[in-house]
Amino acid sequence: MPVNLPELDPSQLHPVAGVELGIASAGVKTPGRKDVLVMRLAEGARVAGVFTLNKFCAAPVRLCREHLAARGDIRALVVNTGNANAGTGLDGLARARRICDALAGQLAIQPGQVLPFSTGVILEPLPAEKIVNALPDALADLAPTHWAEAARAIMTTDVAPKAASRQVQIDGRTVTITGISKGAGMIHPNMATMLGYVATDAAISQAVLQKLAQWTADRSFNSITVDGDTSTNDSYILIATGAAGNAEITDEHSTGFTVLREALLDVAQTLAKAIIRDGEGATKFITVNVEGARSWDEAKAVGYAIARSPLIKTAFFASDPNLGRILCAIGYSAVDDLDVDQLEVWLGDVLVAERGGRAASYTEEQGKRVMKEAEIGITVKLNRGGVATTVWTCDFSYDYVKINADYRS
């Protein structure tokens, strides 16, 4: 079961003016399952995206990049689960275009105004006609309140749906931010096997929106790892409809920029952490803080080395304070001229290592006490600079192997 992931309360998800969501069943993988989502955006909405860096990126990722680069007036998104449409070559592109063409025709827009997304099994042909046939039902279901239903529709191996919503005041106007995400395995930057959609009714310029998409992604979806596998389909989309009526945010000095940025980050981090809490087979939620680095890249390198180590993750599953594995990971994290005699390692509130070795005050009993908790913090103080970052991960359990061994069955 997910680690301390609150049950989704649909009443807490605020509608975003200018965004409607409709769900339908195409039977892509499982007959009768709600597995298609359409999001219709009001005219004038702006859209920015951050996508996987996997060179074998899926056909829908290629089309999203193409459509976003070609025009700035995206009017619809369409998502299917059960099939990733990755590793499918030119045929996969043709099938994704078929879906964009069909949705565009039914909405009286251009195919280039549609962004397609897929998630599921790789290297299998996408049953495009099933998805096309489900589009009328999805359009008939369109409503601004269907965020919770949308969160469920995009799930694959997820145990629980993931959504978050916030409201802030800008220029005396109430600005709403609501988002959903999916992901539980094949999670590692850049990005993870995740889909994330965050929408706001704030008025934001296209340039600022894209910067905010990358900035929030780096501190949320690009700061999580379940298993070290970077997926072919990762997509994070940030939508701004402008319906709130605030003065357009055109740069970081605009009124409300900082308030909006922090609220967007809060939603993105909540969604990203939910993915880790629902990590395949997870029993522990682990926060890795790296402090005193010389650069962002250096801090991330240390954080990822710890967070993706199978030896560390299995030790946490067993509640075994075999903490030398953390020192080992720090040591191979490719940080130039790292002076291990200067760093400190903390497990929760317990100092574990300093001056290049085990802290004199540390006892095995202290380690066992912390390791038994469902939520555990690791802090590494490099003491060589002023940069800090955080990475979130989970443990490796027997169920992770079972889930992935049986994924296609």
C-alpha positions in Angstrom: 0.0 0.0 0.0 1.2 3.6 -0.6 3.2 5.1 2.2 1.2 7.7 4.1 -0.5 8.9 0.9 -3.8 10.6 1.8 -7.0 9.3 0.1 -8.0 11.5 -2.7 -10.9 13.8 -1.8 -12.5 15.1 -5.1 -14.1 18.0 -3.2 -10.6 19.5 -2.5 -9.8 19.7 -6.2 -10.7 23.2 -7.5 -11.9 23.5 -11.1 -9.6 25.7 -13.3 -11.5 28.1 -15.5 -10.8 27.2 -19.1 -10.1 23.5 -18.6 -12.6 20.7 -19.1 -11.8 17.0 -18.6 -13.7 14.0 -20.1 -13.0 10.3 -19.5 -14.0 7.2 -21.5 -13.3 3.5 -21.9 -11.4 2.3 -25.0 -10.3 -1.1 -23.7 -6.7 -0.5 -24.7 -5.5 -3.2 -22.4 -8.4 -4.1 -20.1 -12.0 -4.2 -21.3 -14.3 -1.8 -19.6 -11.6 0.2 -17.9 -11.7 4.0 -18.1 -8.4 4.5 -20.0 -8.8 7.6 -22.2 -8.7 11.2 -21.0 -9.4 14.3 -23.1 -8.7 17.8 -21.8 -10.2 20.7 -23.7 -8.6 24.1 -23.2 -10.3 27.4 -23.8 -9.1 29.6 -26.6 -6.1 31.7 -25.6 -4.7 29.1 -23.1 -0.9 28.7 -23.1 0.9 25.4 -22.7 4.5 24.5 -21.9 6.1 21.1 -21.5 9.1 19.2 -20.2 9.7 15.8 -21.6 11.9 12.7 -21.1 15.5 12.8 -22.1 15.4 9.1 -23.1 16.7 8.9 -26.7 14.1 6.2 -27.5 11.3 8.6 -26.7 7.8 7.5 -27.6 5.9 8.6 -30.6 3.5 10.9 -28.6 6.5 12.7 -27.0 7.9 13.4 -30.5 4.5 14.8 -31.6 4.1 16.9 -28.5 7.5 18.5 -29.1 6.6 19.1 -32.7 3.2 20.6 -32.0 4.5 22.8 -29.2 7.3 24.1 -31.4 5.1 24.8 -34.4 2.3 26.8 -32.7 1.3 28.3 -29.4 -2.4 27.7 -29.5 -2.9 24.2 -28.1 -6.5 23.5 -27.5 -6.7 19.8 -26.4 -4.8 17.0 -24.8 -5.6 13.3 -25.2 -4.1 10.6 -23.0 -4.3 6.8 -23.1 -3.1 4.2 -20.7 -2.4 0.5 -21.4 0.0 1.1 -24.3 3.1 3.4 -24.4 3.3 3.7 -28.2 7.1 3.6 -27.7 9.6 1.6 -29.8 7.0 1.6 -32.6 8.8 3.5 -35.3 7.0 5.4 -38.1 3.9 3.3 -37.6 3.7 4.5 -34.0 3.9 8.1 -35.2 1.2 7.5 -37.8 -1.1 6.0 -35.2 -0.6 8.9 -32.8 -1.3 11.4 -35.7 -4.5 9.4 -36.4 -5.7 10.1 -32.9 -4.8 13.8 -33.1 -6.6 14.1 -36.5 -9.7 12.4 -35.1 -9.9 14.6 -32.0 -9.2 17.8 -34.0 -12.0 17.0 -36.4 -14.5 16.5 -33.5 -13.4 19.8 -31.8 -13.2 21.8 -35.1 -9.5 22.6 -34.5 -6.3 21.7 -36.3 -4.4 18.5 -35.5 -1.4 20.5 -34.5 -3.5 22.0 -31.7 -3.7 18.5 -30.0 -1.1 17.1 -27.7 -1.1 13.2 -27.5 0.2 11.2 -24.5 0.5 7.4 -24.0 1.6 5.3 -21.1 1.9 1.5 -20.6 3.7 -1.4 -22.3 6.6 -0.5 -24.7 7.2 -2.1 -28.1 3.5 -3.0 -28.9 1.4 -1.3 -31.6 -1.0 1.3 -30.3 -4.7 0.3 -30.9 -5.5 3.7 -32.3 -8.9 2.8 -33.6 -10.1 1.8 -30.1 -9.0 5.2 -28.8 -10.6 7.1 -31.7 -13.8 5.2 -31.2 -13.8 6.3 -27.5 -13.3 10.0 -28.2 -17.0 10.8 -28.6 -17.7 9.4 -25.1 -14.8 11.3 -23.7 -16.1 14.6 -25.2 -19.6 13.9 -24.0 -18.2 13.6 -20.5 -16.3 16.9 -20.5 -16.7 18.9 -17.3 -14.5 21.3 -15.3 -14.9 19.2 -12.2 -13.6 15.8 -13.4 -10.1 16.1 -12.0 -10.4 13.1 -9.7 -11.8 10.9 -12.4 -9.0 12.0 -14.7 -6.4 11.1 -12.1 -7.8 7.6 -12.0 -8.0 7.3 -15.8 -4.3 7.8 -16.3 -3.1 5.2 -13.8 -1.1 2.1 -14.8 0.6 0.2 -12.0 -0.4 3.0 -9.6 -2.3 1.8 -6.5 -3.8 5.2 -5.8 -4.8 8.3 -7.9 -2.7 11.4 -7.5 -4.0 15.0 -7.5 -3.4 18.3 -5.8 -5.0 21.8 -5.8 -4.1 25.2 -4.3 -5.5 28.7 -4.4 -3.6 32.0 -3.9 -4.3 35.7 -4.2 -2.7 37.7 -7.0 -3.7 41.3 -7.8 -6.7 40.8 -5.6 -7.8 37.9 -7.7 -8.2 34.2 -6.6 -5.8 32.2 -8.7 -6.4 28.4 -8.9 -3.8 25.7 -9.5 -4.9 22.0 -9.9 -2.9 19.1 -11.2 -2.8 15.3 -11.6 0.0 12.8 -12.1 0.6 9.1 -12.6 3.6 6.9 -12.0 4.8 4.2 -9.7 7.7 2.4 -11.4 10.3 3.1 -14.1 10.9 6.3 -12.2 14.1 8.3 -12.5 15.1 11.6 -14.0 15.0 12.9 -16.5 12.1 12.4 -16.0 10.3 9.3 -14.7 7.7 7.1 -16.2 5.3 9.7 -15.3 2.6 11.9 -16.7 1.9 15.2 -15.0 -0.6 17.9 -15.9 -0.8 21.1 -13.9 -3.2 23.9 -14.9 -3.7 27.4 -13.5 -6.1 30.2 -14.5 -3.3 32.8 -14.0 -2.3 35.0 -16.8 1.3 34.2 -17.7 3.4 34.9 -20.7 4.5 32.0 -22.8 8.2 32.6 -22.0 7.6 32.7 -18.3 5.4 29.6 -18.5 8.1 27.6 -20.1 10.7 28.7 -17.5 8.3 27.8 -14.7 7.7 24.4 -16.3 11.4 23.6 -16.3 12.0 25.2 -12.9 9.2 23.3 -11.1 10.1 20.1 -12.9 13.7 20.2 -11.8 12.6 20.6 -8.1 9.8 18.0 -8.3 9.4 15.4 -11.0 13.2 15.6 -11.8 14.0 15.0 -8.1 12.4 11.6 -7.6 13.6 8.1 -8.3 12.1 4.7 -7.6 14.4 2.4 -9.6 16.8 4.3 -11.7 15.0 3.6 -15.0 14.3 6.7 -17.2 11.1 6.1 -19.2 10.4 6.7 -22.8 7.1 8.6 -22.3 7.6 11.1 -19.4 5.8 14.3 -19.9 5.0 17.3 -17.6 2.6 19.8 -19.0 1.9 23.3 -17.5 -1.2 25.1 -18.7 -2.2 28.7 -18.0 -5.6 29.8 -19.2 -5.5 33.4 -18.1 -9.1 33.4 -16.9 -8.3 34.6 -13.4 -8.0 38.2 -14.7 -4.7 39.1 -13.0 -2.2 41.4 -14.8 -0.2 39.1 -17.0 3.0 37.9 -15.4 5.8 38.6 -17.9 8.9 38.3 -15.8 10.2 37.5 -12.3 9.6 41.1 -11.3 5.9 41.0 -12.1 3.4 41.3 -9.3 2.5 37.8 -8.0 5.4 36.0 -9.7 6.9 34.6 -6.6 3.6 33.7 -5.0 2.5 31.8 -8.2 5.9 30.1 -8.6 5.9 28.8 -5.0 2.3 27.6 -5.3 3.1 25.8 -8.6 6.1 24.2 -7.0 3.9 23.1 -4.0 1.5 21.3 -6.3 4.3 19.8 -8.5 6.2 18.5 -5.4 3.0 17.1 -3.9 2.3 15.2 -7.1 5.9 14.0 -7.4 6.1 12.9 -3.8 2.8 11.0 -4.3 4.5 9.0 -7.0 7.2 8.0 -4.6 4.7 7.2 -1.8 3.0 4.9 -4.3 6.2 3.5 -5.7 5.8 -0.1 -6.7 6.0 -2.2 -3.6 7.2 0.7 -1.4 7.0 0.5 2.4 9.3 3.5 3.2 9.3 7.1 2.0 12.9 8.4 2.0 14.0 12.1 1.8 17.6 12.6 0.9 18.9 16.1 1.7 22.3 17.2 0.4 23.7 20.4 1.9 26.9 22.4 1.5 27.6 21.5 -2.1 29.4 23.8 -4.5 26.8 23.4 -7.3 23.3 22.2 -8.0 24.7 19.4 -10.2 27.1 18.3 -7.4 24.3 18.2 -4.9 22.0 16.2 -7.2 24.8 13.7 -8.1 25.2 12.8 -4.4 21.5 12.7 -3.8 20.8 10.4 -6.8 23.7 8.1 -5.9 22.1 7.4 -2.6 18.5 7.4 -3.7 19.0 4.9 -6.6 21.3 2.4 -4.9 19.6 -1.0 -4.7 21.8 -1.9 -1.7 20.6 1.1 0.3 17.0 0.7 -0.8 16.9 -3.0 0.2 18.6 -2.2 3.6 15.8 0.3 4.2 13.2 -2.3 3.4 14.7 -4.6 5.9 15.1 -1.8 8.5 18.7 -2.8 8.6 21.1 0.1 9.6 23.8 -1.1 7.2 24.7 2.5 6.7 28.2 2.0 5.3 26.3 1.6 2.0 25.4 5.3 2.1 29.1 6.3 2.4 29.8 3.9 -0.5 27.3 5.7 -2.7 28.6 9.2 -1.8 32.1 8.0 -2.7 31.1 6.9 -6.2 28.9 9.9 -7.0 31.5 11.4 -9.3 32.0 14.6 -7.3 35.4 16.0 -8.1 37.9 16.4 -5.3 35.4 15.4 -2.6 37.1 15.6 0.9 35.3 12.8 2.8 36.9 13.9 6.0 34.9 17.1 5.9 31.4 15.6 5.4 28.7 14.5 7.9 26.0 12.0 7.4 22.8 12.0 9.4 20.0 9.4 9.6 17.0 11.3 10.9 18.2 13.1 14.0 21.2 10.7 14.4 24.8 11.6 13.4 26.1 8.5 11.7 29.4 9.6 10.1 31.9 12.4 10.4 35.6 12.9 9.8 35.7 10.1 7.2 34.2 7.4 9.4 31.6 6.3 11.9 30.6 9.0 14.4 31.9 8.3 17.9 28.4 9.0 19.3 26.6 6.6 16.9 25.1 3.3 18.1 23.4 0.5 16.2 20.3 0.9 18.4 19.9 4.5 17.2 20.1 3.4 13.6 17.5 0.7 14.1 15.1 3.1 15.8 15.1 5.4 12.8 15.0 2.7 10.2 11.8 1.2 11.6 9.9 4.4 10.7 7.8 4.6 7.5 9.3 8.1 6.7 13.0 8.5 6.9 15.4 11.4 6.3 19.0 11.2 5.2 21.1 14.3 5.4 24.5 14.7 3.8 26.5 17.8 4.7 29.4 18.1 2.3 30.6 21.3 3.9 32.2 22.6 0.7 29.7 25.2 -0.5 26.3 26.9 -0.1 24.1 24.8 -2.4 21.5 22.4 -1.2 18.9 20.1 -2.9 16.5 17.3 -2.0 15.8 14.0 -3.7 12.9 11.7 -2.8 12.9 7.9 -3.1 11.5 4.7 -1.6 12.8 1.3 -0.6 12.9 -1.9 -2.7 10.6 -4.7 -1.5 9.7 -8.1 -2.7 6.6 -6.7 -4.2 8.6 -4.5 -6.6 10.0 -7.6 -8.2 6.6 -9.3 -8.3 4.9 -6.3 -9.9 7.5 -5.9 -12.7 7.8 -9.6 -13.3 4.1 -9.8 -13.9 3.6 -6.4 -15.6 2.5 -7.7 -19.0 0.3 -10.6 -17.7 
